Amino acid sequence: MKLKHGIVVSVALVGLLAGCGSSDSDSDDSASSTAAADAPDTSQSCPTEAPAADTKPQWSLDGESGKLEMTGSTDSAGPLIKVTKPFKVAKTTVQTLTAGTGPEVSDTATVTVCYTGVNGRDGNVFDSAYQRGEPTSFGVSGVVAGFGKALVGQKVGSTVGVAIIPADGYPDGQPGAGIEKDDTIVFAIKILAAQ
């Protein structure tokens, strides 16, 4: 992930965040320590177990082409995202899969989340905190617009799905993640903390 000012947080999700600070050990020490001091506690983990293949979807969305079916994560299993490819939507669409009961996420919050990102064109996972087993923290204002739309207004503890049009994601693509400029991208997100 990249924060708004260009520092990489996760190599696999190059550019989700559009920015400037990093949790990578290669980054500037002062930027890292500042980001670490401001970030929520990431001691929680993201479940790495796959959900049962026959899990019923919590959300189904017919696209301009293809279809999305998604089930959010549980305490013991990651999310299930199935796309009939190529999946493409005309507008960014957010769906609350399970409503949380914590504080509401603002557009200026720093959040800690577990997430999986899937490319609608080919159905491939391009980044996943669930696969790594570790949540990621970042400022909501530093992420691509569609990811931010999925977070703002949600409550901590929520699981959320979002299908993002290229203009709200990567209008020029993100070759390092296998995302082409016209790709719809999909995320399943669990909001662990916000401050």
C-alpha positions in Angstrom: 0.0 0.0 0.0 1.1 3.5 -0.6 0.1 6.4 1.6 -0.9 9.7 0.0 2.6 11.1 -0.1 4.3 8.0 -1.7 5.6 5.7 1.0 5.0 2.0 0.6 3.0 0.2 3.3 2.5 -3.1 1.5 4.4 -4.1 -1.6 1.5 -6.4 -2.8 -1.1 -3.6 -2.8 1.1 -1.1 -4.6 -0.8 2.2 -4.6 -4.0 1.5 -2.7 -3.0 4.3 -0.5 -2.0 7.3 -2.5 0.8 8.6 -0.3 3.6 9.4 2.1 4.6 7.2 5.0 5.6 3.6 5.5 5.8 0.8 7.8 8.5 -0.8 5.7 11.9 -1.0 7.4 13.5 0.7 4.4 11.6 3.9 5.0 12.9 7.1 6.8 13.0 6.4 10.5 11.3 9.6 11.5 8.4 9.1 9.1 8.0 5.5 10.4 8.1 6.5 14.1 5.6 9.2 13.5 3.3 6.9 11.6 3.7 4.3 14.3 2.8 6.7 17.1 -0.3 7.8 15.3 -1.5 4.4 14.1 -4.0 2.3 15.9 -2.9 -0.9 17.6 -2.3 -3.6 15.0 -1.8 -6.4 17.5 -5.0 -8.0 16.3 -4.7 -10.6 13.5 -6.6 -11.3 10.3 -7.8 -14.9 10.1 -5.9 -16.9 7.4 -8.3 -19.8 7.1 -10.4 -20.0 4.0 -14.2 -20.0 4.4 -16.1 -23.1 3.4 -16.6 -23.1 -0.4 -20.3 -23.6 0.0 -20.7 -20.5 2.2 -23.8 -18.5 1.1 -23.1 -15.0 -0.1 -24.1 -12.0 2.0 -23.9 -9.8 -1.1 -24.6 -10.5 -4.8 -24.1 -7.8 -7.4 -24.8 -8.0 -11.1 -22.3 -5.9 -13.0 -22.4 -4.3 -16.5 -20.6 -7.6 -17.2 -20.1 -10.5 -14.8 -21.3 -10.9 -11.3 -19.9 -10.6 -7.8 -20.8 -12.7 -4.8 -19.2 -11.9 -1.4 -19.3 -13.1 2.2 -17.4 -11.2 4.8 -14.8 -12.6 7.2 -15.6 -14.2 10.5 -13.5 -14.5 13.6 -12.1 -17.8 12.2 -12.1 -17.4 8.4 -11.3 -14.8 5.8 -13.8 -13.5 3.3 -15.1 -15.3 0.3 -15.1 -13.3 -3.0 -16.3 -14.9 -6.2 -16.5 -13.1 -9.5 -18.0 -14.2 -12.8 -15.4 -12.6 -15.0 -14.9 -10.2 -16.4 -16.8 -8.3 -13.6 -17.3 -4.6 -14.3 -19.5 -2.0 -12.6 -20.7 1.4 -13.8 -20.5 3.1 -10.4 -18.6 2.4 -7.2 -21.0 0.3 -4.9 -20.6 -0.2 -1.2 -22.4 -2.9 0.8 -22.3 -3.3 4.6 -22.1 -7.1 5.1 -22.2 -7.0 8.9 -22.7 -3.8 10.9 -20.3 -3.1 13.7 -21.2 -1.4 17.0 -18.0 0.7 17.5 -17.3 4.3 16.7 -18.1 5.7 13.2 -15.2 6.1 10.8 -14.7 9.7 9.7 -12.9 10.9 6.6 -10.0 12.0 8.8 -9.6 8.8 10.8 -6.7 6.5 11.0 -8.0 2.9 10.7 -6.8 -0.6 11.2 -8.3 -3.1 8.8 -8.1 -6.6 7.4 -8.9 -6.7 3.6 -8.7 -8.7 0.4 -8.5 -7.1 -3.0 -9.7 -8.9 -6.1 -9.4 -7.8 -9.7 -12.8 -8.1 -11.4 -11.2 -8.7 -14.8 -9.5 -11.9 -14.0 -10.8 -12.8 -10.5 -7.3 -12.9 -9.0 -6.4 -11.7 -5.5 -3.9 -8.8 -5.9 -3.4 -8.1 -2.2 -4.7 -9.6 1.1 -4.0 -8.7 4.7 -5.9 -12.0 5.4 -3.3 -14.0 3.5 -0.6 -12.3 5.5 -2.5 -12.7 8.8 -1.8 -9.1 9.7 -4.0 -6.0 9.6 -2.9 -2.7 8.0 -3.3 0.8 9.4 -3.5 4.0 7.4 -5.3 7.3 7.2 -8.6 7.2 5.3 -7.7 10.4 3.4 -4.7 8.6 1.9 -6.5 5.7 0.2 -8.0 5.5 -3.3 -11.4 7.1 -3.4 -13.4 3.9 -3.7 -11.7 2.3 -0.6 -12.4 5.5 1.3 -16.0 5.4 0.3 -16.3 1.9 1.8 -14.9 3.1 5.1 -16.4 6.5 5.9 -19.6 6.3 7.8 -19.1 2.6 8.8 -18.7 1.6 12.4 -15.7 -0.2 13.9 -16.4 -3.9 13.8 -18.2 -3.8 10.4 -17.4 -6.0 7.5 -17.9 -4.2 4.2 -17.7 -5.0 0.5 -17.0 -2.5 -2.3 -16.8 -2.8 -6.1 -14.7 0.1 -7.3 -14.8 1.7 -10.8 -11.4 2.5 -12.3 -11.9 6.3 -11.8 -12.3 5.7 -8.0 -9.4 3.1 -7.9 -6.6 3.1 -10.4 -7.6 5.1 -13.5 -4.1 4.5 -15.1 -3.9 0.9 -13.8 -1.4 -0.5 -11.3 0.9 -2.8 -13.3 2.8 -4.1 -10.3 -0.5 -5.5 -8.9 -1.7 -6.7 -12.3 -4.4 -4.0 -12.5 -5.1 -2.6 -15.9 -6.5 0.9 -16.4 -10.1 -0.3 -17.1 -10.3 -2.8 -14.3 -13.0 -2.9 -11.7 -11.5 -3.9 -8.3 -13.3 -5.4 -5.4 -12.5 -5.4 -1.7 -13.8 -7.2 1.3 -12.9 -5.2 4.4 -13.1 -5.8 8.2 -12.7 -2.6 10.2 -10.8 -3.4 13.4 -10.2 0.1 14.9 -10.4 3.8 14.1 -9.1 6.9 15.8 
